[in-house]
Amino acid sequence: MMVTLLGATTLVLVTLAPWVLSAAAGGKNLKSPQKVEVDVIDDNFILRWNRSEESVGNVTFSFDYQKPEMDNWIKLPGCQNMTSTKCNFSSLKLNIYDEIKLRIRAEKENTSSWCEVDSFTPFRKAQIGPPEVHLEAEDKAIVIYISPPGTEDSVMWALDRSSFTYSLVIWKNSSSVEERIENIYSRHKISKLSPETTYCLKVKAALLTSRKIGVYGPVHCIKTTVENELPPPENIEVIVQNQNYVLKWDYTYANMTFQVQWLQKPGNHLYKWKQIPDCENVTTTQCVFPQNTFQKGIYLLRVQASDGNNTSFWSEEIKFDTEIQASLLPPVFNIRSLSDSLHISIGAPKWSENKPVIQDYPLIYEILFWENTSKAERKIIKKKTDVTIPNLKPLTVYCVKARAHSMDEKLNKSSVFSDVVCEETKSGNTSKIWLIIGIFTVLLALPFVIYAVKVLLRCINYVFFPSLKPSSNIDEYFSEQSLKNLLLSTSEEQIEKCLIIENISTIATVEETNQTDEDHKKYSSQTSEDSGNYSNEDESENKTSEELQQDFI
């Protein structure tokens, strides 16, 4: 029971606390400001809000801010104890790409609760302010000089100052008919106006890359001058011839001199026109200058006439885009013969000073080739700068020419064909085949050659270096088996002789045997004898034997 009563008492005290505090302060609670808005125009940060009914009187307002990396709220400089419903906090150094939070409260004897503003990113919130405009009048034209929104040290548009485009509305001061001109740059000339007439105009800026469109600035009016004695040149155009630009124009009078100036755009706020060296004090209605006079970009060209005493106003300015206007030069290439093919290396064309031409847009190459003895052309198209033409006839002269095409359909440009270059293909695989056939033939013929050499050497040795051995027919006759037979027959005959003279003394028998051995040795040492002689010796020996036998008897 006691605990319940204590809890109820505490609840009553907590509930009544704000009322008690308010009563002690001698007034009612203040309500927070309403409808807080943030306006960011260029580098100007403006806060606006509405008062509540209770905040009429000596009520002030204060803001705090908080960055993403901060845990605490910080007082917003320029927006403390404000008595009005507007404050400027442009002095605060912010990262325009980081999110920021704001809150506001009313202050008098007591304070209201904080009212938080939706967080925002300054660059996304920023609006483009009106640009500054300066006008110059001619007899039939107005020159408009436009400065980008913001200041020179602008943080908001620091990366985009050269990317602004502008549009304007112009009308005669005496008429309500308006003419709109879109997508102009920081300098623009409006021609074909009436002399001694007042014209009014207003300009706004835009950032197409960020999809931001500004608001029109204040109206500016100017009166054109009295018509000049000499009219400006008209109908200015640029054409391309080989590696040169030709600038042409029309003019009413003869015996005049002309000069031509150029200005690069966009983003050039200095407006320093420069003279084209080859187009100064020319007496004709055209001038020629090399393409490498200008680098890649967009330029303005203008022409002025003079008769020595009087000078005309500058002509209407024409826009000159080097990417669109410049012609494609024919490519330069080298050819290298590879067996039954040609390898082509394509390089950038060069100016007359032997400087390479810089072409930033992609190209494709059309290559025509044909046999030197034929007019039948074949075509190949390649994106690469290294091209091989295969399957060509060996030891044949081929001629090649090439030209370049831009891949960008908007440019739609093509160069003329290059000079014709001719090259003869090499022998290809034919020599290799004959080499293989030759090696194979040599390998097959080598055994026959070796055999023939051996036979030849044998014949030479036989004729010039004869052997000491008996001839082959004698060797065949006195073969090993024939000698054995001869020895056996001889020994048998000797044995027979020994048996016949059995009664002769032993010494005589031995002597006869030794004599027979010596005779056999003599017989064996003979190299060549006629078979008839041998037979005669046998007959004589037989006769001698018979005589001995008779004597013995």
C-alpha positions as CSV (number, residue, x, y, z in Angstrom):
1,M,0.0,0.0,0.0
2,M,2.8,2.3,0.9
3,V,4.8,1.5,-2.3
4,T,1.8,2.1,-4.5
5,L,1.2,5.5,-2.9
6,L,4.8,6.5,-3.4
7,G,4.7,5.5,-7.1
8,A,1.6,7.6,-7.7
9,T,3.2,10.6,-6.0
10,T,6.3,10.3,-8.2
11,L,4.2,10.1,-11.4
12,V,2.3,13.3,-10.4
13,L,5.5,15.1,-9.8
14,V,7.0,14.1,-13.1
15,T,3.8,15.0,-15.0
16,L,3.6,18.4,-13.4
17,A,7.3,19.3,-13.6
18,P,7.1,21.1,-17.0
19,W,4.1,23.2,-15.8
20,V,5.8,24.0,-12.6
21,L,9.0,25.1,-14.4
22,S,7.0,27.2,-16.9
23,A,5.1,28.8,-14.1
24,A,8.2,29.6,-12.2
25,A,9.6,31.3,-15.3
26,G,6.6,33.5,-15.5
27,G,5.3,32.5,-18.9
28,K,4.2,29.8,-21.4
29,N,6.4,27.3,-23.3
30,L,7.7,28.7,-26.7
31,K,6.8,26.7,-29.8
32,S,9.6,25.8,-32.3
33,P,9.9,27.7,-35.6
34,Q,7.9,26.4,-38.5
35,K,8.6,25.7,-42.2
36,V,12.4,25.9,-42.1
37,E,13.9,26.1,-45.6
38,V,17.5,26.0,-46.9
39,D,18.4,27.8,-50.1
40,V,21.8,27.1,-51.7
41,I,22.6,29.4,-54.7
42,D,26.1,29.2,-56.0
43,D,28.2,29.6,-52.8
44,N,25.5,31.3,-50.8
45,F,23.8,29.3,-48.0
46,I,20.5,31.0,-46.8
47,L,18.1,29.8,-44.0
48,R,14.5,30.9,-43.9
49,W,11.7,30.1,-41.4
50,N,8.4,31.2,-40.1
51,R,7.6,32.4,-36.6
52,S,5.1,30.8,-34.4
53,E,2.3,32.9,-33.0
54,E,3.7,32.7,-29.5
55,S,7.2,33.9,-30.7
56,V,6.1,37.4,-31.6
57,G,8.1,40.0,-29.6
58,N,11.6,39.8,-28.3
59,V,12.2,36.3,-29.5
60,T,15.5,35.2,-31.1
61,F,16.4,32.2,-33.0
62,S,19.6,30.1,-33.1
63,F,20.9,27.2,-35.2
64,D,23.2,24.3,-34.6
65,Y,24.8,22.1,-37.2
66,Q,26.3,18.6,-37.2
67,K,28.6,16.9,-39.6
68,P,28.6,13.1,-40.2
69,E,31.9,12.6,-38.3
70,M,30.7,14.7,-35.3
71,D,28.8,13.4,-32.3
72,N,28.0,16.8,-30.8
73,W,26.1,19.7,-32.2
74,I,28.0,23.0,-32.9
75,K,26.6,26.5,-33.0
76,L,26.1,27.6,-36.6
77,P,28.1,30.8,-37.3
78,G,26.1,33.7,-38.7
79,C,22.8,32.2,-37.4
80,Q,22.9,32.9,-33.6
81,N,20.4,35.0,-31.7
82,M,18.7,36.1,-34.9
83,T,15.8,38.5,-34.6
84,S,14.8,38.1,-38.3
85,T,13.5,35.0,-40.0
86,K,16.5,34.7,-42.3
87,C,20.2,34.1,-41.9
88,N,23.3,33.5,-44.0
89,F,25.9,30.8,-43.1
90,S,28.0,31.0,-46.2
91,S,31.2,31.6,-44.1
92,L,31.0,28.1,-42.9
93,K,33.7,25.9,-44.5
94,L,31.9,22.8,-45.7
95,N,32.7,19.9,-47.9
96,I,30.0,20.4,-50.5
97,Y,29.7,16.6,-51.1
98,D,29.2,15.7,-47.5
99,E,25.8,15.6,-45.8
100,I,25.0,18.2,-43.1
101,K,22.3,18.4,-40.4
102,L,20.8,21.6,-39.0
103,R,18.4,22.3,-36.0
104,I,16.7,25.5,-34.8
105,R,15.0,26.8,-31.6
106,A,13.3,29.9,-30.4
107,E,14.7,31.7,-27.4
108,K,13.2,34.3,-25.0
109,E,13.0,34.0,-21.2
110,N,12.8,30.3,-21.9
111,T,13.6,28.2,-25.0
112,S,11.6,26.1,-27.3
113,S,12.4,22.5,-28.2
114,W,14.8,21.9,-31.1
115,C,13.4,21.5,-34.5
116,E,15.6,19.5,-36.8
117,V,15.9,20.3,-40.5
118,D,16.1,17.5,-43.0
119,S,19.7,16.7,-43.7
120,F,21.1,17.6,-47.1
121,T,24.2,17.6,-49.3
122,P,25.2,21.1,-50.4
123,F,26.1,20.3,-54.0
124,R,22.9,18.4,-54.6
125,K,20.9,21.2,-53.0
126,A,22.7,24.0,-54.8
127,Q,21.1,26.0,-57.6
128,I,22.8,27.9,-60.4
129,G,22.6,31.6,-60.0
130,P,22.4,34.1,-62.8
131,P,25.7,34.8,-64.7
132,E,27.2,38.2,-65.1
133,V,26.8,39.7,-68.6
134,H,28.7,42.4,-70.4
135,L,27.5,43.7,-73.8
136,E,29.4,45.5,-76.7
137,A,27.5,47.0,-79.6
138,E,28.4,47.2,-83.3
139,D,26.4,48.5,-86.2
140,K,24.7,45.2,-87.0
141,A,25.7,43.0,-84.1
142,I,25.9,42.7,-80.3
143,V,28.8,40.9,-78.7
144,I,27.9,39.2,-75.4
145,Y,30.5,38.3,-72.7
146,I,29.3,36.0,-70.0
147,S,31.0,35.2,-66.8
148,P,30.2,31.9,-65.0
149,P,28.0,31.9,-62.0
150,G,29.7,32.3,-58.6
151,T,32.9,34.1,-57.9
152,E,36.4,33.4,-59.2
153,D,37.3,31.4,-56.1
154,S,33.9,29.6,-56.1
155,V,34.0,26.3,-54.3
156,M,30.6,25.1,-55.5
157,W,31.4,25.3,-59.2
158,A,35.2,25.0,-59.0
159,L,35.2,21.8,-61.2
160,D,32.5,23.0,-63.5
161,R,33.3,26.6,-64.5
162,S,34.4,25.5,-68.0
163,S,31.4,23.2,-68.5
164,F,28.7,25.9,-68.3
165,T,26.5,26.5,-71.3
166,Y,24.2,29.4,-71.6
167,S,20.9,30.3,-73.3
168,L,19.4,33.8,-73.8
169,V,16.3,35.6,-74.8
170,I,16.6,38.7,-77.0
171,W,14.0,41.2,-78.2
172,K,13.8,44.7,-79.6
173,N,13.0,47.2,-76.9
174,S,10.1,48.4,-79.0
175,S,8.7,45.0,-79.5
176,S,7.5,42.0,-77.4
177,V,8.6,39.4,-80.0
178,E,11.4,37.3,-78.3
179,E,14.0,35.2,-79.9
180,R,15.6,32.4,-78.0
181,I,19.2,31.2,-78.6
182,E,20.2,28.0,-76.9
183,N,23.6,26.4,-76.0
184,I,25.9,29.3,-76.4
185,Y,29.3,29.7,-74.7
186,S,30.9,32.4,-72.6
187,R,31.3,34.6,-75.6
188,H,28.7,35.0,-78.3
189,K,28.0,37.4,-81.1
190,I,24.5,38.0,-82.4
191,S,24.6,39.3,-86.0
192,K,22.2,40.6,-88.6
193,L,20.7,43.2,-86.3
194,S,19.5,46.6,-87.3
195,P,21.7,49.7,-86.8
196,E,20.8,52.3,-84.2
197,T,18.3,50.0,-82.5
198,T,17.9,49.1,-78.8
199,Y,17.9,45.5,-78.0
200,C,17.3,43.8,-74.6
201,L,18.3,40.3,-73.4
202,K,18.6,38.1,-70.4
203,V,20.8,35.1,-69.9
204,K,20.7,31.9,-67.8
205,A,23.3,29.2,-67.2
206,A,23.1,25.4,-67.1
207,L,25.3,22.4,-66.2
208,L,24.2,19.6,-68.5
209,T,26.5,17.1,-66.9
210,S,24.8,17.6,-63.5
211,R,21.3,18.3,-65.0
212,K,21.2,21.7,-63.3
213,I,19.5,24.6,-65.0
214,G,19.8,28.1,-63.5
215,V,17.4,31.0,-63.5
216,Y,17.5,34.0,-65.8
217,G,19.5,37.0,-64.6
218,P,18.5,40.6,-64.9
219,V,17.6,42.2,-68.2
220,H,20.3,44.1,-70.1
221,C,19.7,46.5,-72.9
222,I,22.1,48.1,-75.5
223,K,21.7,50.2,-78.7
224,T,23.5,49.3,-81.9
225,T,25.8,51.9,-83.5
226,V,25.6,53.8,-86.8
227,E,26.2,51.6,-89.9
228,N,29.9,51.4,-90.7
229,E,31.2,52.5,-94.1
230,L,32.9,49.1,-94.8
231,P,30.7,46.0,-94.3
232,P,32.2,42.9,-92.7
233,P,33.1,39.8,-94.8
234,E,30.4,37.3,-95.2
235,N,29.8,33.6,-96.0
236,I,32.8,32.4,-94.2
237,E,33.6,28.6,-94.6
238,V,36.4,26.2,-94.0
239,I,37.3,23.4,-96.4
240,V,40.1,20.8,-96.3
241,Q,42.6,20.3,-99.0
242,N,45.3,17.6,-98.4
243,Q,47.0,18.6,-95.1
244,N,45.7,22.2,-95.1
245,Y,42.7,24.2,-94.2
246,V,41.4,26.7,-96.7
247,L,39.3,29.5,-95.3
248,K,37.1,31.3,-97.8
249,W,34.8,34.3,-97.6
250,D,32.9,36.8,-99.8
251,Y,33.4,40.5,-100.0
252,T,31.7,43.3,-101.9
253,Y,34.6,45.5,-102.7
254,A,38.0,44.9,-104.5
255,N,41.5,46.0,-103.6
256,M,41.0,45.1,-99.9
257,T,43.3,43.4,-97.4
258,F,42.0,40.9,-94.8
259,Q,43.1,39.4,-91.6
260,V,41.9,36.3,-89.8
261,Q,41.8,35.6,-86.0
262,W,40.9,32.6,-83.9
263,L,39.8,32.0,-80.4
264,Q,39.6,28.7,-78.6
265,K,36.3,27.8,-76.8
266,P,34.7,26.9,-74.5
267,G,35.9,28.1,-71.2
268,N,38.3,30.8,-72.4
269,H,37.1,33.8,-70.4
270,L,40.1,36.0,-71.3
271,Y,38.9,36.5,-74.9
272,K,42.4,36.8,-76.3
273,W,42.0,36.5,-80.0
274,K,45.1,35.3,-81.9
275,Q,46.3,36.0,-85.4
276,I,46.6,33.1,-87.8
277,P,50.2,33.6,-89.2
278,D,49.4,32.7,-92.8
279,C,46.2,34.8,-92.9
280,E,47.4,38.3,-92.1
281,N,47.1,41.1,-94.6
282,V,46.1,38.8,-97.4
283,T,44.7,40.4,-100.6
284,T,42.6,37.5,-101.7
285,T,39.3,36.3,-100.3
286,Q,40.9,33.1,-99.0
287,C,43.9,31.9,-97.0
288,V,45.5,28.6,-96.5
289,F,47.1,27.3,-93.2
290,P,48.2,23.8,-92.2
291,Q,46.0,21.5,-90.1
292,N,48.6,21.3,-87.3
293,T,48.0,25.0,-86.6
294,F,45.2,23.8,-84.3
295,Q,45.2,21.1,-81.7
296,K,42.1,19.1,-81.0
297,G,39.3,21.4,-79.8
298,I,36.6,23.9,-80.8
299,Y,37.6,27.3,-82.1
300,L,36.0,30.5,-83.4
301,L,37.2,32.2,-86.6
302,R,36.5,35.7,-87.7
303,V,37.6,37.9,-90.7
304,Q,38.1,41.7,-90.9
305,A,38.5,43.8,-94.1
306,S,40.5,47.0,-94.5
307,D,41.2,49.4,-97.4
308,G,44.1,51.1,-95.7
309,N,42.0,54.0,-94.2
310,N,38.9,52.3,-92.9
311,T,38.4,49.0,-91.2
312,S,35.2,47.0,-91.1
313,F,33.8,45.3,-88.0
314,W,34.7,41.7,-87.6
315,S,32.6,39.2,-89.5
316,E,30.2,36.9,-88.0
317,E,32.1,34.2,-86.1
318,I,32.0,30.7,-87.3
319,K,32.5,27.7,-85.0
320,F,35.3,25.4,-86.1
321,D,35.6,21.9,-84.7
322,T,38.9,20.2,-85.6
323,E,37.5,16.7,-85.1
324,I,34.6,17.3,-87.5
325,Q,36.4,19.6,-89.9
326,A,39.8,18.0,-90.1
327,S,40.3,15.4,-92.8
328,L,41.6,12.0,-92.2
329,L,45.1,11.6,-93.6
330,P,46.0,8.3,-95.3
331,P,47.8,5.8,-93.0
332,V,51.4,5.0,-93.3
333,F,52.4,1.3,-93.4
334,N,55.3,-1.0,-93.8
335,I,55.2,-4.4,-95.5
336,R,57.3,-7.4,-94.5
337,S,57.4,-10.5,-96.7
338,L,56.8,-13.8,-94.8
339,S,57.0,-17.0,-96.9
340,D,53.6,-17.1,-98.6
341,S,52.1,-14.1,-96.7
342,L,52.6,-10.4,-96.2
343,H,52.7,-8.7,-92.8
344,I,51.5,-5.1,-92.7
345,S,52.3,-2.7,-89.9
346,I,50.1,0.5,-90.0
347,G,51.3,3.7,-88.4
348,A,50.0,7.2,-87.8
349,P,50.3,9.6,-90.8
350,K,52.9,12.4,-90.5
351,W,52.8,16.0,-91.3
352,S,55.2,17.6,-93.8
353,E,57.5,18.3,-90.8
354,N,57.7,14.6,-90.1
355,K,55.6,15.0,-87.0
356,P,53.0,12.2,-86.3
357,V,49.3,13.2,-86.5
358,I,47.5,12.7,-83.2
359,Q,44.0,11.2,-83.8
360,D,42.1,10.6,-80.6
361,Y,39.1,8.9,-82.2
362,P,39.1,5.2,-83.1
363,L,39.8,4.1,-86.7
364,I,39.3,1.1,-88.9
365,Y,41.5,0.4,-91.9
366,E,40.5,-0.7,-95.4
367,I,43.3,-2.6,-97.2
368,L,43.3,-3.4,-100.9
369,F,45.9,-5.8,-102.4
370,W,46.4,-7.4,-105.8
371,E,49.0,-9.2,-107.9
372,N,51.3,-6.9,-109.8
373,T,50.4,-8.7,-113.0
374,S,46.7,-8.5,-112.4
375,K,44.0,-5.9,-111.7
376,A,41.8,-8.1,-109.6
377,E,41.7,-6.3,-106.2
378,R,40.9,-8.0,-102.9
379,K,39.8,-6.1,-99.8
380,I,40.1,-6.7,-96.1
381,I,38.9,-4.4,-93.2
382,K,40.7,-4.5,-89.9
383,K,40.6,-2.6,-86.6
384,K,44.1,-3.7,-85.7
385,T,47.3,-2.0,-86.9
386,D,49.1,-5.3,-87.4
387,V,47.6,-7.2,-90.3
388,T,48.7,-10.4,-92.0
389,I,47.5,-11.3,-95.5
390,P,47.8,-15.2,-95.7
391,N,47.7,-17.8,-98.4
392,L,49.5,-15.9,-101.1
393,K,51.5,-17.3,-104.0
394,P,55.2,-17.6,-103.3
395,L,57.7,-15.6,-105.3
396,T,55.0,-13.2,-106.5
397,V,54.9,-9.4,-106.4
398,Y,51.8,-8.0,-104.6
399,C,50.8,-4.4,-104.4
400,V,49.0,-2.8,-101.4
401,K,47.2,0.4,-100.6
402,A,45.2,1.4,-97.5
403,R,42.9,4.1,-96.2
404,A,41.4,5.0,-92.8
405,H,37.7,5.3,-91.7
406,S,36.4,6.9,-88.5
407,M,34.4,4.5,-86.4
408,D,32.3,7.4,-85.0
409,E,29.2,7.7,-87.1
410,K,28.8,11.3,-86.2
411,L,32.1,12.2,-87.8
412,N,31.6,9.8,-90.8
413,K,35.0,10.6,-92.3
414,S,37.4,8.6,-94.5
415,S,40.9,9.3,-95.8
416,V,42.1,9.0,-99.3
417,F,44.1,5.9,-100.2
418,S,47.7,5.8,-99.4
419,D,50.5,5.4,-102.0
420,V,50.8,2.0,-103.5
421,V,53.6,-0.2,-102.0
422,C,54.6,-3.4,-103.8
423,E,56.5,-6.4,-102.2
424,E,57.5,-9.8,-103.5
425,T,56.6,-12.8,-101.4
426,K,59.3,-15.3,-100.4
427,S,59.6,-18.9,-101.6
428,G,57.5,-20.2,-98.9
429,N,57.5,-24.0,-98.2
430,T,58.7,-25.1,-101.7
431,S,62.4,-24.9,-100.8
432,K,61.8,-26.8,-97.6
433,I,60.1,-29.6,-99.6
434,W,62.9,-29.8,-102.1
435,L,65.4,-29.8,-99.3
436,I,63.6,-32.7,-97.6
437,I,63.5,-34.6,-100.9
438,G,67.2,-34.0,-101.5
439,I,68.1,-35.3,-98.1
440,F,66.0,-38.4,-98.5
441,T,67.5,-39.0,-102.0
442,V,71.0,-38.7,-100.6
443,L,70.2,-41.2,-97.8
444,L,68.9,-43.7,-100.2
445,A,71.8,-43.4,-102.6
446,L,74.5,-43.4,-99.9
447,P,74.8,-47.3,-99.7
448,F,75.1,-47.6,-103.5
449,V,77.8,-44.9,-103.5
450,I,79.7,-46.6,-100.8
451,Y,79.5,-50.0,-102.6
452,A,80.7,-48.4,-105.9
453,V,83.6,-46.7,-104.1
454,K,84.6,-50.0,-102.6
455,V,84.5,-51.8,-106.0
456,L,86.6,-49.0,-107.5
457,L,89.2,-49.2,-104.8
458,R,89.4,-52.9,-105.2
459,C,90.0,-52.5,-109.0
460,I,92.7,-49.9,-108.4
461,N,94.4,-52.1,-105.9
462,Y,94.3,-55.1,-108.2
463,V,95.8,-53.1,-111.1
464,F,98.4,-50.9,-109.4
465,F,99.0,-52.8,-106.2
466,P,98.8,-56.6,-107.0
467,S,98.8,-59.1,-104.2
468,L,101.7,-61.7,-103.6
469,K,99.3,-64.5,-103.2
470,P,98.6,-67.0,-106.0
471,S,95.8,-66.3,-108.4
472,S,92.4,-67.4,-107.6
473,N,92.4,-70.3,-110.0
474,I,95.6,-71.7,-108.4
475,D,94.1,-71.2,-105.0
476,E,91.1,-73.1,-106.0
477,Y,93.2,-75.9,-107.4
478,F,95.4,-76.1,-104.5
479,S,92.8,-75.8,-101.9
480,E,93.3,-77.2,-98.5
481,Q,91.5,-80.5,-99.4
482,S,93.7,-80.9,-102.6
483,L,96.9,-80.5,-100.6
484,K,95.8,-83.0,-98.1
485,N,95.0,-85.5,-100.9
486,L,98.4,-84.7,-102.5
487,L,100.2,-85.3,-99.2
488,L,98.4,-88.4,-98.5
489,S,99.1,-89.8,-102.0
490,T,102.7,-88.9,-101.7
491,S,103.1,-90.5,-98.3
492,E,101.5,-93.7,-99.5
493,E,103.8,-93.8,-102.5
494,Q,106.8,-93.4,-100.2
495,I,105.6,-96.2,-98.0
496,E,105.2,-98.4,-101.0
497,K,108.8,-97.5,-102.0
498,C,110.0,-98.3,-98.5
499,L,108.2,-101.7,-98.6
500,I,109.9,-102.5,-101.9
501,I,113.3,-101.8,-100.7
502,E,112.7,-103.4,-97.4
503,N,116.0,-105.2,-97.4
504,I,118.1,-102.1,-97.9
505,S,120.0,-101.0,-94.9
506,T,118.3,-98.7,-92.4
507,I,120.6,-95.8,-93.2
508,A,119.7,-96.0,-96.9
509,T,116.0,-96.0,-96.0
510,V,116.4,-93.0,-93.7
511,E,118.4,-91.1,-96.3
512,E,115.7,-91.9,-98.9
513,T,113.0,-90.8,-96.6
514,N,114.9,-87.5,-95.9
515,Q,115.5,-87.1,-99.6
516,T,111.7,-87.5,-100.2
517,D,110.9,-84.9,-97.5
518,E,113.3,-82.5,-99.1
519,D,111.7,-83.2,-102.5
520,H,108.3,-82.6,-101.0
521,K,109.4,-79.3,-99.6
522,K,110.8,-78.2,-102.9
523,Y,107.5,-79.2,-104.5
524,S,105.4,-77.2,-102.0
525,S,107.6,-74.0,-102.5
526,Q,106.9,-73.8,-106.2
527,T,104.4,-71.0,-107.0
528,S,103.3,-72.0,-110.5
529,E,104.1,-75.0,-112.6
530,D,102.5,-76.6,-115.6
531,S,100.5,-79.7,-114.8
532,G,102.2,-81.5,-117.7
533,N,105.7,-81.1,-116.0
534,Y,104.4,-82.6,-112.9
535,S,103.2,-85.6,-114.8
536,N,106.6,-86.1,-116.5
537,E,108.3,-86.1,-113.1
538,D,105.9,-88.8,-111.9
539,E,106.7,-90.9,-115.0
540,S,110.4,-90.5,-114.6
541,E,110.1,-91.5,-111.0
542,N,108.1,-94.6,-111.9
543,K,110.7,-95.5,-114.5
544,T,113.5,-95.1,-112.0
545,S,111.7,-97.2,-109.5
546,E,111.2,-100.0,-112.1
547,E,114.9,-99.9,-112.9
548,L,115.8,-100.2,-109.3
549,Q,113.5,-103.1,-108.9
550,Q,115.0,-105.0,-111.9
551,D,118.5,-104.4,-110.6
552,F,117.5,-105.7,-107.3
553,I,116.1,-108.8,-108.8
